């Protein structure tokens, strides 16, 4: 009689009879998704009734009392680490980690996760930031690689920041933590604070409210009428931290989480984020909306942007309730070197 394979043995219950193998595997904590289930089938980590399963068994319907063995650390089953991933490992900075969640300090120029295929093609065709070459490594890739020694922990993206924005990004390491954290971000109870350098001389503090709509055909956020089915409310509050001759450093509390929100709302008021390439010219405002023209705003500024290699925007602080301990957790990130140098340059010209 052949020796049973090592690993965790799970007996299929009557309530799961008739389930597809990949769907059933995705509910196991150490797997967590159908994509990962398929990968583990490809790598020989799954046995069904003591027989090694394969990708051909993905859609197999399970019977009550079937025995599934998960051999997570089977020798030789680890994925080959791509050369690009090995080279990018040094860029991963962990701001906080425990067995439930991980907060990474993302450098500018890196996607949080791969774009949907169609969106990536559209962005590449337009030459926009956000297109992903086939070999490009994302933060999700780096975090998953970091966790290779802990196969029971599968990173899930909780929220995103723009590719050319630096700063803090949260990944859940278990399904319950992901649900809990996503709920906090959806209900706006998680506090997100950014630092941005914007052009011009804004008022000392304020709240910006707009109605925006994401336009997938152009991959841009635009102002919208309230009756537009894609319209969403966008709210943030800000205060000026430091003024310069032609720009200001502001601290932003993001109260909603729309794509490109800070960049769009700043540009709408004639104060685009330094380094902004997409949202520069003033958009046509919705009825009743009057962009601020406070201070010494030069209307020709849109055509004379301050030089900077990316938008000067940094996710500097996150505060939320830990999904397991119930305690408030605050994590901060210092300004990256490129934004520090930008501020030094602006101070020297003041």
C-alpha positions in Angstrom: 0.0 0.0 0.0 1.5 3.4 -1.0 2.4 5.7 1.8 -0.1 8.6 2.3 1.4 12.0 1.3 2.4 14.3 4.2 0.6 17.5 4.8 -2.7 18.7 6.2 -5.6 16.3 5.6 -9.1 17.6 5.3 -12.2 15.5 4.9 -14.9 17.0 2.6 -18.1 17.5 4.6 -21.6 16.7 3.3 -22.3 20.4 3.0 -19.5 20.8 0.4 -20.5 17.8 -1.8 -20.8 18.9 -5.4 -18.3 21.8 -4.9 -15.6 22.4 -7.5 -12.1 21.5 -6.2 -10.7 24.9 -6.9 -13.6 26.7 -5.3 -13.3 24.5 -2.2 -9.5 25.0 -2.0 -10.0 28.8 -2.2 -11.8 28.7 1.1 -8.8 27.2 2.9 -6.9 29.8 4.9 -3.5 28.9 3.5 -4.8 29.2 -0.1 -7.5 31.9 -0.1 -8.3 32.3 -3.8 -9.0 30.3 -6.9 -5.9 31.7 -8.6 -3.7 30.4 -5.8 -5.6 27.1 -5.8 -4.7 26.7 -9.5 -1.0 27.5 -8.8 -0.9 24.9 -6.0 -2.4 22.3 -8.3 0.2 23.2 -10.9 3.0 22.8 -8.4 1.8 19.4 -7.0 0.9 20.6 -3.6 -2.7 19.1 -3.6 -3.6 15.4 -3.3 -7.2 14.1 -3.7 -7.8 10.7 -2.0 -4.0 10.2 -1.8 -3.5 10.8 -5.5 -1.6 13.8 -6.7 -4.1 16.3 -8.3 -3.3 18.5 -11.2 -4.7 21.5 -13.1 -6.9 19.0 -15.0 -8.7 18.4 -11.7 -9.6 22.2 -11.2 -13.2 21.7 -12.0 -13.7 18.3 -10.5 -16.8 18.0 -8.3 -16.1 16.8 -4.8 -17.9 14.0 -3.0 -18.7 13.8 0.7 -15.9 12.1 2.6 -13.3 12.8 -0.1 -9.9 13.4 1.5 -7.9 16.4 0.4 -4.2 16.7 1.4 -2.5 20.1 1.2 1.3 19.7 1.2 2.2 23.4 1.4 6.0 22.9 1.7 6.5 20.0 -0.7 10.1 20.0 -1.8 10.6 21.3 -5.3 7.1 22.8 -5.5 8.1 26.4 -4.8 7.8 28.8 -7.7 10.9 29.9 -9.5 11.6 33.5 -8.4 11.7 35.8 -11.5 14.9 37.7 -12.0 13.0 41.0 -11.9 11.5 40.1 -8.5 14.9 39.3 -7.1 16.3 42.7 -8.3 13.3 44.6 -6.8 13.4 43.0 -3.3 15.6 45.7 -1.9 12.8 48.3 -2.6 10.4 46.6 -0.1 10.2 48.6 3.2 8.0 47.2 5.9 6.5 49.9 8.2 4.5 47.4 10.3 3.8 43.6 10.3 2.1 41.0 12.5 0.4 37.7 11.7 -2.8 39.5 10.6 -1.7 42.5 8.4 1.3 44.1 6.8 1.9 47.8 6.0 4.4 48.5 3.3 6.1 51.8 2.5 5.7 52.0 -1.2 8.3 53.8 -3.3 7.0 56.0 -6.2 6.9 54.4 -9.6 5.6 51.0 -8.4 2.0 49.7 -8.8 0.2 48.3 -5.8 -1.1 45.4 -7.8 -1.3 44.5 -11.5 -3.9 46.5 -13.5 -6.7 44.7 -15.1 -5.5 43.5 -18.5 -7.7 45.8 -20.6 -7.0 48.8 -18.5 -3.2 48.2 -18.7 -3.4 48.0 -22.5 -5.4 51.2 -22.7 -3.0 53.0 -20.4 0.0 51.8 -22.4 -1.7 52.9 -25.7 -2.1 56.4 -24.3 1.4 56.5 -22.9 0.0 57.1 -19.4 1.6 56.3 -16.1 0.0 53.1 -14.9 0.7 50.8 -17.8 2.5 47.7 -16.7 5.2 46.0 -18.8 5.0 42.2 -18.6 8.0 41.9 -16.3 7.1 44.8 -14.0 7.0 43.9 -10.3 4.2 45.2 -8.1 4.0 45.7 -4.3 1.7 42.7 -4.1 4.4 40.6 -5.8 7.0 41.9 -3.3 4.8 41.3 -0.3 3.9 37.8 -1.5 7.7 37.0 -2.0 8.4 38.4 1.5 5.8 35.9 2.9 7.1 32.9 1.0 8.3 31.4 4.3 4.8 31.6 5.7 2.6 29.9 3.1 -0.5 30.1 5.3 -0.4 33.9 4.9 -1.8 35.2 1.6 -1.6 38.9 1.1 -4.8 40.7 0.0 -4.8 44.4 -1.0 -6.9 46.5 1.3 -6.6 49.9 -0.5 -4.5 51.4 -3.3 -2.5 54.5 -3.9 -1.4 55.8 -7.3 1.6 54.4 -9.0 3.6 57.6 -8.8 2.4 58.4 -5.2 4.7 57.1 -2.4 3.8 56.0 1.1 1.8 53.6 3.1 -0.3 50.7 1.8 -2.1 48.0 3.8 -2.2 44.3 3.0 -4.3 41.9 5.0 -2.8 38.5 5.6 -6.0 36.6 6.5 -9.5 36.6 5.1 -11.1 37.8 8.3 -8.6 40.7 8.6 -9.2 41.7 5.0 -13.0 41.8 5.5 -12.6 43.9 8.7 -10.1 46.4 7.2 -12.0 46.8 3.9 -15.1 47.6 5.9 -13.2 50.4 7.8 -12.0 52.0 4.6 -15.4 51.7 3.0 -17.1 53.4 6.0 -14.4 56.1 6.1 -13.4 55.3 9.7 -9.8 54.7 8.7 -7.8 58.0 8.8 -5.5 58.6 5.8 -3.2 61.6 5.9 -1.1 62.8 2.9 1.6 65.4 2.4 1.5 67.2 -1.0 3.4 70.0 -2.6 0.9 72.1 -4.7 1.5 75.0 -7.0 0.4 78.5 -6.1 -0.7 80.1 -2.9 -3.8 78.4 -1.4 -5.9 79.5 1.5 -4.5 78.5 4.9 -6.9 75.6 5.4 -10.2 74.4 4.0 -12.4 71.5 2.9 -12.8 70.6 -0.8 -16.0 68.9 -1.9 -16.6 67.8 -5.5 -18.7 65.4 -7.5 -16.5 63.2 -9.6 -16.9 60.3 -12.0 -14.2 57.9 -13.2 -14.1 57.7 -17.0 -12.7 54.2 -18.0 -12.6 55.3 -21.6 -10.0 57.9 -20.8 -8.7 56.5 -17.5 -9.3 59.8 -15.9 -11.5 61.3 -13.1 -13.7 64.2 -14.1 -16.2 66.5 -12.6 -19.8 65.2 -12.9 -23.4 66.2 -12.4 -25.0 64.7 -9.3 -27.5 62.8 -11.6 -24.6 61.0 -13.5 -24.9 57.3 -12.5 -21.1 57.2 -12.1 -20.9 60.3 -9.9 -19.4 59.9 -6.5 -18.8 62.5 -3.7 -15.2 63.4 -3.1 -14.2 65.2 0.2 -10.9 66.1 1.8 -9.7 68.7 4.3 -6.3 70.3 4.2 -4.0 72.8 6.0 -1.0 74.6 4.8 2.2 73.4 6.6 4.7 75.6 4.8 4.6 78.3 2.0 7.1 79.0 -0.7 7.3 81.7 -3.4 5.5 79.6 -5.9 4.1 76.6 -4.1 2.9 75.3 -0.7 3.3 72.1 1.3 -0.1 70.9 2.5 -1.3 68.2 4.9 -4.4 66.4 3.6 -6.9 64.3 5.4 -8.6 62.2 2.8 -12.2 61.7 3.9 -13.3 59.7 0.8 -11.1 57.5 -1.4 -11.7 58.2 -5.1 -9.1 57.4 -7.7 -6.6 60.3 -8.1 -8.8 62.3 -5.7 -6.2 64.7 -4.3 -4.6 65.3 -7.7 -8.0 66.1 -9.3 -9.4 68.3 -6.5 -6.2 70.4 -6.2 -6.1 70.9 -10.0 -9.8 72.0 -10.0 -8.8 74.9 -7.7 -5.9 76.0 -9.9 -3.3 74.4 -7.6 -2.1 71.2 -9.3 0.2 69.0 -7.4 3.8 69.7 -8.4 4.9 67.2 -11.0 1.3 66.5 -12.1 1.1 65.4 -15.8 -2.5 64.4 -16.3 -4.7 66.8 -14.2 -3.1 70.1 -15.0 -5.5 72.4 -16.9 -8.7 73.6 -15.2 -11.6 71.4 -15.8 -15.1 72.7 -16.6 -16.8 72.9 -13.2 -20.3 71.5 -12.5 -23.1 74.1 -12.0 -22.8 75.9 -8.7 -19.1 74.9 -8.3 -16.6 77.8 -8.3 -12.9 76.8 -8.1 -10.9 78.9 -5.6 -8.7 81.7 -7.1 -7.4 82.9 -3.7 -3.9 84.3 -3.4 -1.5 85.3 -6.2 -2.4 82.6 -8.7 -0.7 83.1 -12.1 -3.2 81.9 -14.7 -0.2 81.0 -17.0 1.1 78.6 -14.3 -0.6 75.7 -16.0 1.8 76.0 -18.9 4.9 76.4 -16.7 4.9 73.5 -14.2 7.5 73.3 -11.6 10.0 70.5 -12.5 9.6 67.3 -10.6 9.8 63.7 -11.8 6.4 62.6 -10.5 3.5 64.0 -8.6 4.7 65.3 -5.2 2.3 63.3 -3.1 3.1 61.0 -0.2 0.8 58.8 1.9 2.3 59.8 5.3 0.1 58.4 8.0 -2.6 55.7 8.5 -4.8 55.2 11.6 -7.3 52.4 11.9 -8.6 49.8 14.3 -6.6 46.6 14.4 -8.9 43.8 13.1 -8.0 41.4 15.9 -6.9 43.4 19.0 -9.5 46.1 18.6 -6.9 48.7 19.5 -6.2 51.9 17.4 -3.1 51.5 15.3 -1.2 54.5 13.8 1.7 54.0 11.4 3.7 56.9 9.8 6.1 57.2 6.9 8.8 59.9 6.5 9.0 62.0 3.4 11.1 60.2 0.7 14.3 61.7 -0.4 13.0 63.2 -3.7 10.3 65.2 -1.9 12.9 66.4 0.7 15.1 67.7 -2.1 12.1 69.4 -3.7 11.3 71.2 -0.4 15.0 72.2 0.0 15.0 73.6 -3.5 11.8 75.6 -2.9 13.1 77.0 0.3 16.3 78.2 -1.4 14.2 80.2 -3.9 11.9 81.7 -1.3 
